[in-house]
Amino acid sequence: MEKLEGTMIQNLGIRLKCLGDLLYHEGPLLSHFVNEADECEHYFYKWSDCDDTCNRWIIFKVSENSLKYFLRKN
């Protein structure tokens, strides 16, 4: 497996509010967040890996249309 160098992000520049976990197995795997300043702005946190010191998450913005398709299982 290729070793990747990650970057710890202390501050995203936005405040996110968790709406809930979409996938869960012994902990959240995929969580849904919205921007507190603009609740039309949606983000997913996807758990990707961990080691002895930290968990690693991929954070990505999701359009409202993509979110609707996902929740409708399209």
N, C-alpha and C positions, 0 to 999 in steps of 0.2 A: 504494500500500500504506500502511496506517495505521502510523504510528510509535508504538511502545510503549515505555514507560519500564520498565526492568527493575530488579531489586534484587539486588545481590550478597549471597549468603548465605555467611558465613564458617563458621558452625557450625550444623548441623541439629538439634543436641541429642540425636542418636543416632549410634552408630557403625555404619556399613554395610560389609558384606563383599561384594565382587563375586564372583558365581558364574559369570559368563560373558557373552559378547555373543550376543544372539539375532539381530540384524541387523548386517551389517558390509559396508561398501563404502568402501574407501580410509580406513577408520577406523570405530570403533563408531558405530552409529546407534541401537541399542536394546540396553541392557544390563540384566541382572538382578542385583539386590542383595538381601541379607537383613540384618535387624537382628542384630548380633552378640549382643545380650542376649536376643533372642527370635527364633529362626530360623523361626518360623511367620509372621513379619511380612515380607512381600515388597514390594520397590520396583522400579520401572522407571526408568531414566534414558533419556530420548529426546532425541537431538540435534535441535536445532531451527534453529540459525542460527550464523553467525560473522561477525566483522569482522576488521580488522587487529590487534586487541588481545586478543580472547577468543572462546571458543566458548560457546554458550548451550545449556543443557539444561533440559528439563522433567522434574521429579522427581515421581513420583506413586506412591502406595501401591496395591497390587493384592491383592485377596482371594485366598486359596488356590483357591477354586472358579473364579474368573476365570482364574487362572494355569493350572489344569488344562485348562479349555476352550481356552485359547489354545494350549497345547502339543499338544493333541489336534486342533488345527485346526478346532474347532467354531465 
